[in-house]
Amino acid sequence: MKAILQRVSHAQVDVDGKTAGKIDKGFLILLGVENSDDKKDADALANKISGLRVFTDENDKMNLSIGDVGGSALVISNFTLCADCSHGRRPSFMAAARPEKAEPLYEYFCGKLVLNGINKVEKGIFGADMQVMLTNDGPVTIEINSKDLNK
């Protein structure tokens, strides 16, 4: 499971001209689910993100977690994170999980964020064509792969 995590002061996702999810201070999370992923990957990734200390304290040091600052999360499903660009000019998406596997893991991951203390978790619409707007704070952008975490 792959995530691109962006610390934001505001983020919003629209589908067909209507707002599907919107947050202020927190994380915009682009989430890619791979064929080999399972609930252990979602657990590890949600635990890591929930405890990651990338928000600034009173000394302007990245020392606080999203829970410490009362932040929210906007989670966007994004199969293109699973792209393999090693051959040719057209990415292969064969590593991306099929929707019938990916959507339940996406929903499970979002639920784990709530259980880990993120009080507001907003979502896009799985599989939809989405327009994502954000104000990156910092900018702070981090890539995390569940395969790299100790589960």
C-alpha positions in Angstrom: 0.0 0.0 0.0 1.5 3.3 -1.0 0.6 6.8 0.3 1.6 10.3 -0.7 1.1 12.4 2.4 0.9 16.1 2.2 0.6 18.4 5.2 -2.1 20.9 4.3 -3.8 24.0 5.7 -6.8 23.3 3.4 -7.7 20.5 1.0 -10.9 19.7 -1.0 -12.0 17.1 -3.5 -14.8 17.7 -6.0 -16.7 15.2 -8.1 -19.0 16.4 -10.9 -18.8 20.0 -9.6 -19.8 19.0 -6.0 -17.6 18.9 -3.0 -17.2 15.3 -1.8 -14.7 16.0 1.0 -13.1 19.0 2.6 -10.7 19.6 5.5 -8.6 22.4 7.0 -5.4 21.7 8.9 -4.2 18.1 8.5 -3.2 15.6 5.8 -4.2 15.1 2.2 -3.4 11.4 1.6 -3.3 9.9 -1.8 -3.6 6.1 -1.3 -2.7 3.4 -3.8 -3.7 -0.2 -3.0 -1.6 -3.0 -4.6 -2.5 -6.6 -5.5 -0.3 -7.9 -2.6 -1.8 -5.6 0.1 -4.0 -6.8 3.0 -5.3 -5.4 6.3 -1.8 -5.7 7.8 -0.6 -3.2 5.2 -3.5 -0.8 6.0 -2.9 -1.2 9.8 0.8 -0.4 9.4 0.3 2.6 7.2 -2.5 4.0 9.3 -0.5 3.6 12.5 2.6 5.3 10.9 0.6 8.2 9.5 -1.4 8.8 12.7 1.8 9.0 14.8 4.0 10.8 12.3 5.4 14.0 13.9 5.5 16.5 11.1 3.4 19.4 12.5 5.3 22.2 14.1 5.4 22.9 17.9 5.8 26.3 19.7 9.5 26.2 18.7 8.7 25.8 15.0 10.1 22.2 15.1 8.3 19.3 13.4 7.5 17.6 16.7 3.7 17.1 16.7 1.4 14.4 15.2 -1.9 15.1 13.5 -3.7 14.1 16.7 -1.6 16.5 18.7 -2.8 19.4 16.6 -6.4 18.2 16.2 -5.9 17.8 12.4 -8.1 16.1 9.9 -7.4 13.8 6.9 -8.7 13.8 3.4 -8.1 10.4 1.8 -8.2 10.0 -2.0 -8.0 6.6 -3.7 -5.3 6.8 -6.4 -4.5 3.6 -8.3 -1.9 5.5 -10.4 0.5 5.4 -7.4 0.9 1.7 -8.3 2.3 2.6 -11.8 5.3 0.8 -13.2 7.1 3.1 -15.5 10.2 0.9 -16.0 9.4 0.0 -19.6 8.3 2.1 -22.5 6.3 5.3 -22.3 3.0 4.0 -21.1 2.8 3.1 -17.4 1.6 -0.3 -16.4 -1.0 -0.5 -13.7 -0.9 -4.3 -13.3 0.3 -4.0 -9.7 -2.8 -2.0 -8.7 -5.5 -4.0 -6.9 -8.8 -4.5 -8.7 -11.6 -2.3 -7.3 -13.3 -5.3 -5.6 -10.2 -5.7 -3.4 -9.0 -2.1 -3.3 -12.2 -0.4 -2.2 -12.7 -2.4 1.0 -9.0 -1.9 1.9 -9.3 1.8 1.2 -12.4 2.0 3.5 -10.7 -0.1 6.1 -7.7 2.2 6.1 -9.9 5.2 6.6 -11.6 3.5 9.5 -8.2 2.8 11.1 -7.3 6.5 10.9 -10.4 7.3 12.9 -9.6 4.5 15.4 -6.0 5.9 15.7 -7.4 9.3 16.9 -7.9 11.4 13.8 -11.3 12.8 14.6 -12.3 13.9 11.1 -11.6 11.7 8.1 -13.1 12.9 4.8 -12.9 10.9 1.5 -13.2 11.3 -2.2 -15.4 8.9 -4.2 -13.7 5.7 -5.0 -13.1 5.2 -8.7 -14.5 8.6 -9.6 -12.8 11.3 -11.7 -11.9 13.8 -8.9 -10.5 17.3 -8.8 -8.3 17.7 -5.8 -7.3 21.2 -4.5 -4.9 21.8 -1.7 -2.8 24.3 0.0 0.4 22.5 0.9 1.8 23.7 4.2 5.5 23.9 4.3 5.5 22.3 1.8 5.7 18.9 3.5 5.2 15.9 1.2 6.1 12.4 2.3 6.0 9.1 0.4 5.3 6.0 2.5 5.1 2.4 1.4 3.6 -0.2 3.8 6.2 -2.7 2.5 8.9 -0.6 4.1 7.3 -0.6 7.5 7.8 -3.1 10.3 4.4 -4.7 10.6 
